[in-house]
């Protein structure tokens, strides 16, 4: 929890809830399409890994979402965690 009482949302949660889950595509299929190990995708979704420029570009190509948006979500998350 932070100052405003809301927990920070990791971009991996957004990726899963707003993209992967509604699409009905399996995590294995998404990992394959993104050319990344399944374990790396799971780490992103679980908030144990950070979204990098490379990952953001892969997501942009696959989902049509903007890479800058993914990076902005990661920076916002990092700042909220740092603020405590």
mmCIF file as gemmi writes it, N, C-alpha and C atoms, coordinates in Angstrom:
data_model
loop_
_atom_site.group_PDB
_atom_site.id
_atom_site.type_symbol
_atom_site.label_atom_id
_atom_site.label_alt_id
_atom_site.label_comp_id
_atom_site.label_asym_id
_atom_site.label_entity_id
_atom_site.label_seq_id
_atom_site.pdbx_PDB_ins_code
_atom_site.Cartn_x
_atom_site.Cartn_y
_atom_site.Cartn_z
_atom_site.occupancy
_atom_site.B_iso_or_equiv
_atom_site.pdbx_formal_charge
_atom_site.auth_seq_id
_atom_site.auth_asym_id
_atom_site.pdbx_PDB_model_num
ATOM 1 N N . UNK Axp A 1 ? 0.837 -1.182 0 1 0 ? 1 A 1
ATOM 2 C CA . UNK Axp A 1 ? 0 0 0 1 0 ? 1 A 1
ATOM 3 C C . UNK Axp A 1 ? 0.881 1.243 0 1 0 ? 1 A 1
ATOM 4 N N . UNK Axp A 2 ? 0.369 2.269 -0.571 1 0 ? 2 A 1
ATOM 5 C CA . UNK Axp A 2 ? 1.117 3.512 -0.637 1 0 ? 2 A 1
ATOM 6 C C . UNK Axp A 2 ? 0.307 4.647 -0.039 1 0 ? 2 A 1
ATOM 7 N N . UNK Axp A 3 ? 0.805 5.839 -0.243 1 0 ? 3 A 1
ATOM 8 C CA . UNK Axp A 3 ? 0.188 7.035 0.341 1 0 ? 3 A 1
ATOM 9 C C . UNK Axp A 3 ? -1.321 7.101 0.127 1 0 ? 3 A 1
ATOM 10 N N . UNK Axp A 4 ? -1.766 6.813 -1.077 1 0 ? 4 A 1
ATOM 11 C CA . UNK Axp A 4 ? -3.197 6.93 -1.368 1 0 ? 4 A 1
ATOM 12 C C . UNK Axp A 4 ? -3.974 5.664 -1.017 1 0 ? 4 A 1
ATOM 13 N N . UNK Axp A 5 ? -3.294 4.675 -0.424 1 0 ? 5 A 1
ATOM 14 C CA . UNK Axp A 5 ? -3.96 3.453 -0.006 1 0 ? 5 A 1
ATOM 15 C C . UNK Axp A 5 ? -4.14 2.418 -1.098 1 0 ? 5 A 1
ATOM 16 N N . UNK Axp A 6 ? -3.75 2.739 -2.309 1 0 ? 6 A 1
ATOM 17 C CA . UNK Axp A 6 ? -3.886 1.796 -3.413 1 0 ? 6 A 1
ATOM 18 C C . UNK Axp A 6 ? -2.544 1.127 -3.68 1 0 ? 6 A 1
ATOM 19 N N . UNK Axp A 7 ? -2.59 -0.166 -3.958 1 0 ? 7 A 1
ATOM 20 C CA . UNK Axp A 7 ? -1.352 -0.865 -4.267 1 0 ? 7 A 1
ATOM 21 C C . UNK Axp A 7 ? -0.925 -0.541 -5.697 1 0 ? 7 A 1
ATOM 22 N N . UNK Axp A 8 ? 0.369 -0.487 -5.935 1 0 ? 8 A 1
ATOM 23 C CA . UNK Axp A 8 ? 0.832 -0.253 -7.303 1 0 ? 8 A 1
ATOM 24 C C . UNK Axp A 8 ? 0.52 -1.469 -8.177 1 0 ? 8 A 1
ATOM 25 N N . UNK Axp A 9 ? 0.208 -1.227 -9.42 1 0 ? 9 A 1
ATOM 26 C CA . UNK Axp A 9 ? -0.12 -2.307 -10.348 1 0 ? 9 A 1
ATOM 27 C C . UNK Axp A 9 ? 1.052 -2.503 -11.299 1 0 ? 9 A 1
ATOM 28 N N . UNK Axp A 10 ? 1.591 -3.707 -11.278 1 0 ? 10 A 1
ATOM 29 C CA . UNK Axp A 10 ? 2.703 -4.048 -12.172 1 0 ? 10 A 1
ATOM 30 C C . UNK Axp A 10 ? 2.153 -4.206 -13.591 1 0 ? 10 A 1
ATOM 31 N N . UNK Axp A 11 ? 2.908 -3.793 -14.609 1 0 ? 11 A 1
ATOM 32 C CA . UNK Axp A 11 ? 2.418 -3.937 -15.981 1 0 ? 11 A 1
ATOM 33 C C . UNK Axp A 11 ? 2.118 -5.384 -16.373 1 0 ? 11 A 1
ATOM 34 N N . UNK Axp A 12 ? 2.741 -6.335 -15.692 1 0 ? 12 A 1
ATOM 35 C CA . UNK Axp A 12 ? 2.45 -7.742 -15.972 1 0 ? 12 A 1
ATOM 36 C C . UNK Axp A 12 ? 1.017 -8.109 -15.652 1 0 ? 12 A 1
ATOM 37 N N . UNK Axp A 13 ? 0.482 -7.497 -14.605 1 0 ? 13 A 1
ATOM 38 C CA . UNK Axp A 13 ? -0.92 -7.729 -14.253 1 0 ? 13 A 1
ATOM 39 C C . UNK Axp A 13 ? -1.831 -7.178 -15.349 1 0 ? 13 A 1
ATOM 40 N N . UNK Axp A 14 ? -1.476 -6.028 -15.872 1 0 ? 14 A 1
ATOM 41 C CA . UNK Axp A 14 ? -2.252 -5.424 -16.962 1 0 ? 14 A 1
ATOM 42 C C . UNK Axp A 14 ? -2.159 -6.291 -18.213 1 0 ? 14 A 1
ATOM 43 N N . UNK Axp A 15 ? -0.96 -6.766 -18.509 1 0 ? 15 A 1
ATOM 44 C CA . UNK Axp A 15 ? -0.769 -7.645 -19.663 1 0 ? 15 A 1
ATOM 45 C C . UNK Axp A 15 ? -1.681 -8.866 -19.563 1 0 ? 15 A 1
ATOM 46 N N . UNK Axp A 16 ? -1.699 -9.475 -18.4 1 0 ? 16 A 1
ATOM 47 C CA . UNK Axp A 16 ? -2.507 -10.683 -18.24 1 0 ? 16 A 1
ATOM 48 C C . UNK Axp A 16 ? -4.004 -10.378 -18.257 1 0 ? 16 A 1
ATOM 49 N N . UNK Axp A 17 ? -4.427 -9.427 -17.432 1 0 ? 17 A 1
ATOM 50 C CA . UNK Axp A 17 ? -5.864 -9.15 -17.277 1 0 ? 17 A 1
ATOM 51 C C . UNK Axp A 17 ? -6.501 -8.493 -18.498 1 0 ? 17 A 1
ATOM 52 N N . UNK Axp A 18 ? -5.761 -7.608 -19.173 1 0 ? 18 A 1
ATOM 53 C CA . UNK Axp A 18 ? -6.346 -6.839 -20.275 1 0 ? 18 A 1
ATOM 54 C C . UNK Axp A 18 ? -6.035 -7.387 -21.668 1 0 ? 18 A 1
ATOM 55 N N . UNK Axp A 19 ? -5.039 -8.249 -21.77 1 0 ? 19 A 1
ATOM 56 C CA . UNK Axp A 19 ? -4.645 -8.756 -23.087 1 0 ? 19 A 1
ATOM 57 C C . UNK Axp A 19 ? -4.735 -10.281 -23.175 1 0 ? 19 A 1
ATOM 58 N N . UNK Axp A 20 ? -3.971 -10.967 -22.345 1 0 ? 20 A 1
ATOM 59 C CA . UNK Axp A 20 ? -3.885 -12.42 -22.48 1 0 ? 20 A 1
ATOM 60 C C . UNK Axp A 20 ? -5.196 -13.103 -22.098 1 0 ? 20 A 1
ATOM 61 N N . UNK Axp A 21 ? -5.704 -12.803 -20.932 1 0 ? 21 A 1
ATOM 62 C CA . UNK Axp A 21 ? -6.921 -13.464 -20.435 1 0 ? 21 A 1
ATOM 63 C C . UNK Axp A 21 ? -8.104 -13.28 -21.389 1 0 ? 21 A 1
ATOM 64 N N . UNK Axp A 22 ? -8.416 -12.044 -21.803 1 0 ? 22 A 1
ATOM 65 C CA . UNK Axp A 22 ? -9.563 -11.872 -22.707 1 0 ? 22 A 1
ATOM 66 C C . UNK Axp A 22 ? -9.373 -12.534 -24.075 1 0 ? 22 A 1
ATOM 67 N N . UNK Axp A 23 ? -8.121 -12.668 -24.502 1 0 ? 23 A 1
ATOM 68 C CA . UNK Axp A 23 ? -7.865 -13.248 -25.823 1 0 ? 23 A 1
ATOM 69 C C . UNK Axp A 23 ? -8.094 -14.751 -25.847 1 0 ? 23 A 1
ATOM 70 N N . UNK Axp A 24 ? -7.974 -15.385 -24.675 1 0 ? 24 A 1
ATOM 71 C CA . UNK Axp A 24 ? -8.128 -16.831 -24.622 1 0 ? 24 A 1
ATOM 72 C C . UNK Axp A 24 ? -6.919 -17.589 -25.136 1 0 ? 24 A 1
ATOM 73 N N . UNK Axp A 25 ? -5.854 -16.876 -25.453 1 0 ? 25 A 1
ATOM 74 C CA . UNK Axp A 25 ? -4.622 -17.499 -25.94 1 0 ? 25 A 1
ATOM 75 C C . UNK Axp A 25 ? -3.84 -18.013 -24.731 1 0 ? 25 A 1
ATOM 76 N N . UNK Axp A 26 ? -3.271 -19.189 -24.856 1 0 ? 26 A 1
ATOM 77 C CA . UNK Axp A 26 ? -2.524 -19.767 -23.735 1 0 ? 26 A 1
ATOM 78 C C . UNK Axp A 26 ? -1.219 -19.012 -23.504 1 0 ? 26 A 1
ATOM 79 N N . UNK Axp A 27 ? -0.719 -19.098 -22.283 1 0 ? 27 A 1
ATOM 80 C CA . UNK Axp A 27 ? 0.568 -18.47 -21.968 1 0 ? 27 A 1
ATOM 81 C C . UNK Axp A 27 ? 1.672 -19.054 -22.827 1 0 ? 27 A 1
ATOM 82 N N . UNK Axp A 28 ? 1.613 -20.338 -23.082 1 0 ? 28 A 1
ATOM 83 C CA . UNK Axp A 28 ? 2.628 -20.983 -23.921 1 0 ? 28 A 1
ATOM 84 C C . UNK Axp A 28 ? 2.614 -20.409 -25.333 1 0 ? 28 A 1
ATOM 85 N N . UNK Axp A 29 ? 1.422 -20.193 -25.87 1 0 ? 29 A 1
ATOM 86 C CA . UNK Axp A 29 ? 1.306 -19.637 -27.221 1 0 ? 29 A 1
ATOM 87 C C . UNK Axp A 29 ? 1.807 -18.196 -27.267 1 0 ? 29 A 1
ATOM 88 N N . UNK Axp A 30 ? 1.49 -17.42 -26.239 1 0 ? 30 A 1
ATOM 89 C CA . UNK Axp A 30 ? 1.966 -16.032 -26.188 1 0 ? 30 A 1
ATOM 90 C C . UNK Axp A 30 ? 3.483 -16.007 -26.068 1 0 ? 30 A 1
ATOM 91 N N . UNK Axp A 31 ? 4.036 -16.837 -25.197 1 0 ? 31 A 1
ATOM 92 C CA . UNK Axp A 31 ? 5.493 -16.895 -25.034 1 0 ? 31 A 1
ATOM 93 C C . UNK Axp A 31 ? 6.161 -17.263 -26.351 1 0 ? 31 A 1
ATOM 94 N N . UNK Axp A 32 ? 5.6 -18.218 -27.054 1 0 ? 32 A 1
ATOM 95 C CA . UNK Axp A 32 ? 6.148 -18.632 -28.345 1 0 ? 32 A 1
ATOM 96 C C . UNK Axp A 32 ? 6.089 -17.48 -29.348 1 0 ? 32 A 1
ATOM 97 N N . UNK Axp A 33 ? 4.952 -16.803 -29.404 1 0 ? 33 A 1
ATOM 98 C CA . UNK Axp A 33 ? 4.786 -15.678 -30.333 1 0 ? 33 A 1
ATOM 99 C C . UNK Axp A 33 ? 5.736 -14.529 -30.006 1 0 ? 33 A 1
ATOM 100 N N . UNK Axp A 34 ? 6.022 -14.344 -28.714 1 0 ? 34 A 1
ATOM 101 C CA . UNK Axp A 34 ? 6.928 -13.271 -28.294 1 0 ? 34 A 1
ATOM 102 C C . UNK Axp A 34 ? 8.388 -13.704 -28.337 1 0 ? 34 A 1
ATOM 103 N N . UNK Axp A 35 ? 8.616 -14.969 -28.677 1 0 ? 35 A 1
ATOM 104 C CA . UNK Axp A 35 ? 9.965 -15.537 -28.744 1 0 ? 35 A 1
ATOM 105 C C . UNK Axp A 35 ? 10.7 -15.375 -27.416 1 0 ? 35 A 1
ATOM 106 N N . UNK Axp A 36 ? 10.023 -15.809 -26.351 1 0 ? 36 A 1
ATOM 107 C CA . UNK Axp A 36 ? 10.63 -15.761 -25.021 1 0 ? 36 A 1
ATOM 108 C C . UNK Axp A 36 ? 10.271 -17.037 -24.274 1 0 ? 36 A 1
ATOM 109 N N . UNK Axp A 37 ? 11.099 -17.422 -23.325 1 0 ? 37 A 1
ATOM 110 C CA . UNK Axp A 37 ? 10.769 -18.606 -22.536 1 0 ? 37 A 1
ATOM 111 C C . UNK Axp A 37 ? 9.466 -18.4 -21.754 1 0 ? 37 A 1
ATOM 112 N N . UNK Axp A 38 ? 8.715 -19.47 -21.611 1 0 ? 38 A 1
ATOM 113 C CA . UNK Axp A 38 ? 7.468 -19.441 -20.846 1 0 ? 38 A 1
ATOM 114 C C . UNK Axp A 38 ? 7.717 -18.887 -19.45 1 0 ? 38 A 1
ATOM 115 N N . UNK Axp A 39 ? 8.825 -19.296 -18.841 1 0 ? 39 A 1
ATOM 116 C CA . UNK Axp A 39 ? 9.146 -18.857 -17.475 1 0 ? 39 A 1
ATOM 117 C C . UNK Axp A 39 ? 9.354 -17.346 -17.397 1 0 ? 39 A 1
ATOM 118 N N . UNK Axp A 40 ? 9.887 -16.754 -18.456 1 0 ? 40 A 1
ATOM 119 C CA . UNK Axp A 40 ? 10.081 -15.301 -18.477 1 0 ? 40 A 1
ATOM 120 C C . UNK Axp A 40 ? 8.735 -14.582 -18.556 1 0 ? 40 A 1
ATOM 121 N N . UNK Axp A 41 ? 7.83 -15.102 -19.363 1 0 ? 41 A 1
ATOM 122 C CA . UNK Axp A 41 ? 6.497 -14.507 -19.462 1 0 ? 41 A 1
ATOM 123 C C . UNK Axp A 41 ? 5.774 -14.602 -18.121 1 0 ? 41 A 1
ATOM 124 N N . UNK Axp A 42 ? 5.871 -15.742 -17.471 1 0 ? 42 A 1
ATOM 125 C CA . UNK Axp A 42 ? 5.236 -15.917 -16.162 1 0 ? 42 A 1
ATOM 126 C C . UNK Axp A 42 ? 5.835 -14.943 -15.149 1 0 ? 42 A 1
ATOM 127 N N . UNK Axp A 43 ? 7.153 -14.765 -15.179 1 0 ? 43 A 1
ATOM 128 C CA . UNK Axp A 43 ? 7.805 -13.819 -14.263 1 0 ? 43 A 1
ATOM 129 C C . UNK Axp A 43 ? 7.299 -12.398 -14.499 1 0 ? 43 A 1
ATOM 130 N N . UNK Axp A 44 ? 7.072 -12.031 -15.747 1 0 ? 44 A 1
ATOM 131 C CA . UNK Axp A 44 ? 6.518 -10.707 -16.06 1 0 ? 44 A 1
ATOM 132 C C . UNK Axp A 44 ? 5.106 -10.57 -15.502 1 0 ? 44 A 1
ATOM 133 N N . UNK Axp A 45 ? 4.291 -11.57 -15.749 1 0 ? 45 A 1
ATOM 134 C CA . UNK Axp A 45 ? 2.9 -11.532 -15.3 1 0 ? 45 A 1
ATOM 135 C C . UNK Axp A 45 ? 2.808 -11.475 -13.779 1 0 ? 45 A 1
ATOM 136 N N . UNK Axp A 46 ? 3.69 -12.198 -13.116 1 0 ? 46 A 1
ATOM 137 C CA . UNK Axp A 46 ? 3.673 -12.241 -11.649 1 0 ? 46 A 1
ATOM 138 C C . UNK Axp A 46 ? 4.389 -11.056 -11.008 1 0 ? 46 A 1
ATOM 139 N N . UNK Axp A 47 ? 4.944 -10.162 -11.823 1 0 ? 47 A 1
ATOM 140 C CA . UNK Axp A 47 ? 5.606 -8.977 -11.285 1 0 ? 47 A 1
ATOM 141 C C . UNK Axp A 47 ? 7.002 -9.232 -10.761 1 0 ? 47 A 1
ATOM 142 N N . UNK Axp A 48 ? 7.591 -10.352 -11.138 1 0 ? 48 A 1
ATOM 143 C CA . UNK Axp A 48 ? 8.944 -10.685 -10.691 1 0 ? 48 A 1
ATOM 144 C C . UNK Axp A 48 ? 10.007 -10.248 -11.686 1 0 ? 48 A 1
ATOM 145 N N . UNK Axp A 49 ? 9.581 -9.721 -12.829 1 0 ? 49 A 1
ATOM 146 C CA . UNK Axp A 49 ? 10.508 -9.242 -13.858 1 0 ? 49 A 1
ATOM 147 C C . UNK Axp A 49 ? 10.016 -7.895 -14.365 1 0 ? 49 A 1
ATOM 148 N N . UNK Axp A 50 ? 10.962 -7.098 -14.843 1 0 ? 50 A 1
ATOM 149 C CA . UNK Axp A 50 ? 10.624 -5.769 -15.354 1 0 ? 50 A 1
ATOM 150 C C . UNK Axp A 50 ? 10.429 -5.793 -16.87 1 0 ? 50 A 1
ATOM 151 N N . UNK Axp A 51 ? 9.587 -4.914 -17.32 1 0 ? 51 A 1
ATOM 152 C CA . UNK Axp A 51 ? 9.382 -4.734 -18.751 1 0 ? 51 A 1
ATOM 153 C C . UNK Axp A 51 ? 10.541 -3.904 -19.296 1 0 ? 51 A 1
ATOM 154 N N . UNK Axp A 52 ? 11.252 -4.451 -20.243 1 0 ? 52 A 1
ATOM 155 C CA . UNK Axp A 52 ? 12.375 -3.765 -20.882 1 0 ? 52 A 1
ATOM 156 C C . UNK Axp A 52 ? 11.917 -3.223 -22.233 1 0 ? 52 A 1
ATOM 157 N N . UNK Axp A 53 ? 12.782 -2.437 -22.859 1 0 ? 53 A 1
ATOM 158 C CA . UNK Axp A 53 ? 12.466 -1.915 -24.193 1 0 ? 53 A 1
ATOM 159 C C . UNK Axp A 53 ? 12.247 -3.067 -25.171 1 0 ? 53 A 1
ATOM 160 N N . UNK Axp A 54 ? 13.068 -4.096 -25.078 1 0 ? 54 A 1
ATOM 161 C CA . UNK Axp A 54 ? 12.935 -5.252 -25.965 1 0 ? 54 A 1
ATOM 162 C C . UNK Axp A 54 ? 11.577 -5.929 -25.788 1 0 ? 54 A 1
ATOM 163 N N . UNK Axp A 55 ? 11.194 -6.152 -24.556 1 0 ? 55 A 1
ATOM 164 C CA . UNK Axp A 55 ? 9.899 -6.785 -24.288 1 0 ? 55 A 1
ATOM 165 C C . UNK Axp A 55 ? 8.761 -5.882 -24.749 1 0 ? 55 A 1
ATOM 166 N N . UNK Axp A 56 ? 8.876 -4.595 -24.493 1 0 ? 56 A 1
ATOM 167 C CA . UNK Axp A 56 ? 7.836 -3.649 -24.913 1 0 ? 56 A 1
ATOM 168 C C . UNK Axp A 56 ? 7.658 -3.663 -26.429 1 0 ? 56 A 1
ATOM 169 N N . UNK Axp A 57 ? 8.753 -3.751 -27.16 1 0 ? 57 A 1
ATOM 170 C CA . UNK Axp A 57 ? 8.664 -3.81 -28.625 1 0 ? 57 A 1
ATOM 171 C C . UNK Axp A 57 ? 8.025 -5.115 -29.093 1 0 ? 57 A 1
ATOM 172 N N . UNK Axp A 58 ? 8.337 -6.2 -28.43 1 0 ? 58 A 1
ATOM 173 C CA . UNK Axp A 58 ? 7.712 -7.482 -28.782 1 0 ? 58 A 1
ATOM 174 C C . UNK Axp A 58 ? 6.201 -7.422 -28.552 1 0 ? 58 A 1
ATOM 175 N N . UNK Axp A 59 ? 5.805 -6.822 -27.431 1 0 ? 59 A 1
ATOM 176 C CA . UNK Axp A 59 ? 4.374 -6.684 -27.138 1 0 ? 59 A 1
ATOM 177 C C . UNK Axp A 59 ? 3.691 -5.779 -28.154 1 0 ? 59 A 1
ATOM 178 N N . UNK Axp A 60 ? 4.374 -4.721 -28.556 1 0 ? 60 A 1
ATOM 179 C CA . UNK Axp A 60 ? 3.826 -3.813 -29.567 1 0 ? 60 A 1
ATOM 180 C C . UNK Axp A 60 ? 3.558 -4.565 -30.869 1 0 ? 60 A 1
ATOM 181 N N . UNK Axp A 61 ? 4.515 -5.38 -31.285 1 0 ? 61 A 1
ATOM 182 C CA . UNK Axp A 61 ? 4.343 -6.138 -32.529 1 0 ? 61 A 1
ATOM 183 C C . UNK Axp A 61 ? 3.222 -7.175 -32.413 1 0 ? 61 A 1
ATOM 184 N N . UNK Axp A 62 ? 3.116 -7.81 -31.266 1 0 ? 62 A 1
ATOM 185 C CA . UNK Axp A 62 ? 2.131 -8.888 -31.112 1 0 ? 62 A 1
ATOM 186 C C . UNK Axp A 62 ? 0.719 -8.366 -30.85 1 0 ? 62 A 1
ATOM 187 N N . UNK Axp A 63 ? 0.58 -7.447 -29.905 1 0 ? 63 A 1
ATOM 188 C CA . UNK Axp A 63 ? -0.746 -6.982 -29.5 1 0 ? 63 A 1
ATOM 189 C C . UNK Axp A 63 ? -1.168 -5.693 -30.191 1 0 ? 63 A 1
ATOM 190 N N . UNK Axp A 64 ? -0.214 -4.972 -30.803 1 0 ? 64 A 1
ATOM 191 C CA . UNK Axp A 64 ? -0.546 -3.689 -31.412 1 0 ? 64 A 1
ATOM 192 C C . UNK Axp A 64 ? -0.58 -2.556 -30.405 1 0 ? 64 A 1
ATOM 193 N N . UNK Axp A 65 ? -0.135 -2.835 -29.193 1 0 ? 65 A 1
ATOM 194 C CA . UNK Axp A 65 ? -0.068 -1.805 -28.149 1 0 ? 65 A 1
ATOM 195 C C . UNK Axp A 65 ? 1.262 -1.07 -28.276 1 0 ? 65 A 1
ATOM 196 N N . UNK Axp A 66 ? 1.313 0.163 -27.832 1 0 ? 66 A 1
ATOM 197 C CA . UNK Axp A 66 ? 2.527 0.955 -28.002 1 0 ? 66 A 1
ATOM 198 C C . UNK Axp A 66 ? 3.595 0.58 -26.987 1 0 ? 66 A 1
ATOM 199 N N . UNK Axp A 67 ? 4.815 0.41 -27.481 1 0 ? 67 A 1
ATOM 200 C CA . UNK Axp A 67 ? 5.95 0.07 -26.614 1 0 ? 67 A 1
ATOM 201 C C . UNK Axp A 67 ? 6.137 1.124 -25.528 1 0 ? 67 A 1
ATOM 202 N N . UNK Axp A 68 ? 5.983 2.387 -25.899 1 0 ? 68 A 1
ATOM 203 C CA . UNK Axp A 68 ? 6.143 3.469 -24.914 1 0 ? 68 A 1
ATOM 204 C C . UNK Axp A 68 ? 5.157 3.338 -23.762 1 0 ? 68 A 1
ATOM 205 N N . UNK Axp A 69 ? 3.979 2.858 -24.056 1 0 ? 69 A 1
ATOM 206 C CA . UNK Axp A 69 ? 2.972 2.673 -23.013 1 0 ? 69 A 1
ATOM 207 C C . UNK Axp A 69 ? 3.397 1.633 -21.99 1 0 ? 69 A 1
ATOM 208 N N . UNK Axp A 70 ? 3.958 0.519 -22.466 1 0 ? 70 A 1
ATOM 209 C CA . UNK Axp A 70 ? 4.435 -0.522 -21.542 1 0 ? 70 A 1
ATOM 210 C C . UNK Axp A 70 ? 5.574 0 -20.68 1 0 ? 70 A 1
ATOM 211 N N . UNK Axp A 71 ? 6.482 0.748 -21.302 1 0 ? 71 A 1
ATOM 212 C CA . UNK Axp A 71 ? 7.609 1.287 -20.537 1 0 ? 71 A 1
ATOM 213 C C . UNK Axp A 71 ? 7.133 2.328 -19.526 1 0 ? 71 A 1
ATOM 214 N N . UNK Axp A 72 ? 6.151 3.126 -19.905 1 0 ? 72 A 1
ATOM 215 C CA . UNK Axp A 72 ? 5.602 4.121 -18.976 1 0 ? 72 A 1
ATOM 216 C C . UNK Axp A 72 ? 4.946 3.43 -17.778 1 0 ? 72 A 1
ATOM 217 N N . UNK Axp A 73 ? 4.245 2.339 -18.031 1 0 ? 73 A 1
ATOM 218 C CA . UNK Axp A 73 ? 3.638 1.584 -16.928 1 0 ? 73 A 1
ATOM 219 C C . UNK Axp A 73 ? 4.706 1.05 -15.975 1 0 ? 73 A 1
ATOM 220 N N . UNK Axp A 74 ? 5.814 0.562 -16.542 1 0 ? 74 A 1
ATOM 221 C CA . UNK Axp A 74 ? 6.888 0.031 -15.701 1 0 ? 74 A 1
ATOM 222 C C . UNK Axp A 74 ? 7.519 1.133 -14.861 1 0 ? 74 A 1
ATOM 223 N N . UNK Axp A 75 ? 7.775 2.286 -15.472 1 0 ? 75 A 1
ATOM 224 C CA . UNK Axp A 75 ? 8.378 3.408 -14.738 1 0 ? 75 A 1
ATOM 225 C C . UNK Axp A 75 ? 7.437 3.886 -13.637 1 0 ? 75 A 1
ATOM 226 N N . UNK Axp A 76 ? 6.161 3.996 -13.944 1 0 ? 76 A 1
ATOM 227 C CA . UNK Axp A 76 ? 5.181 4.414 -12.94 1 0 ? 76 A 1
ATOM 228 C C . UNK Axp A 76 ? 5.156 3.433 -11.777 1 0 ? 76 A 1
ATOM 229 N N . UNK Axp A 77 ? 5.173 2.156 -12.086 1 0 ? 77 A 1
ATOM 230 C CA . UNK Axp A 77 ? 5.194 1.129 -11.039 1 0 ? 77 A 1
ATOM 231 C C . UNK Axp A 77 ? 6.452 1.267 -10.183 1 0 ? 77 A 1
ATOM 232 N N . UNK Axp A 78 ? 7.604 1.395 -10.832 1 0 ? 78 A 1
ATOM 233 C CA . UNK Axp A 78 ? 8.877 1.519 -10.104 1 0 ? 78 A 1
ATOM 234 C C . UNK Axp A 78 ? 8.882 2.742 -9.19 1 0 ? 78 A 1
ATOM 235 N N . UNK Axp A 79 ? 8.365 3.86 -9.683 1 0 ? 79 A 1
ATOM 236 C CA . UNK Axp A 79 ? 8.316 5.081 -8.877 1 0 ? 79 A 1
ATOM 237 C C . UNK Axp A 79 ? 7.402 4.909 -7.666 1 0 ? 79 A 1
ATOM 238 N N . UNK Axp A 80 ? 6.266 4.285 -7.868 1 0 ? 80 A 1
ATOM 239 C CA . UNK Axp A 80 ? 5.331 4.079 -6.751 1 0 ? 80 A 1
ATOM 240 C C . UNK Axp A 80 ? 5.93 3.16 -5.7 1 0 ? 80 A 1
ATOM 241 N N . UNK Axp A 81 ? 6.663 2.159 -6.118 1 0 ? 81 A 1
ATOM 242 C CA . UNK Axp A 81 ? 7.332 1.257 -5.172 1 0 ? 81 A 1
ATOM 243 C C . UNK Axp A 81 ? 8.409 2.024 -4.408 1 0 ? 81 A 1
ATOM 244 N N . UNK Axp A 82 ? 9.181 2.852 -5.128 1 0 ? 82 A 1
ATOM 245 C CA . UNK Axp A 82 ? 10.259 3.617 -4.498 1 0 ? 82 A 1
ATOM 246 C C . UNK Axp A 82 ? 9.717 4.632 -3.491 1 0 ? 82 A 1
ATOM 247 N N . UNK Axp A 83 ? 8.545 5.209 -3.803 1 0 ? 83 A 1
ATOM 248 C CA . UNK Axp A 83 ? 7.936 6.183 -2.897 1 0 ? 83 A 1
ATOM 249 C C . UNK Axp A 83 ? 7.467 5.524 -1.606 1 0 ? 83 A 1
ATOM 250 N N . UNK Axp A 84 ? 7.129 4.244 -1.718 1 0 ? 84 A 1
ATOM 251 C CA . UNK Axp A 84 ? 6.688 3.484 -0.552 1 0 ? 84 A 1
ATOM 252 C C . UNK Axp A 84 ? 5.441 4.032 0.013 1 0 ? 84 A 1
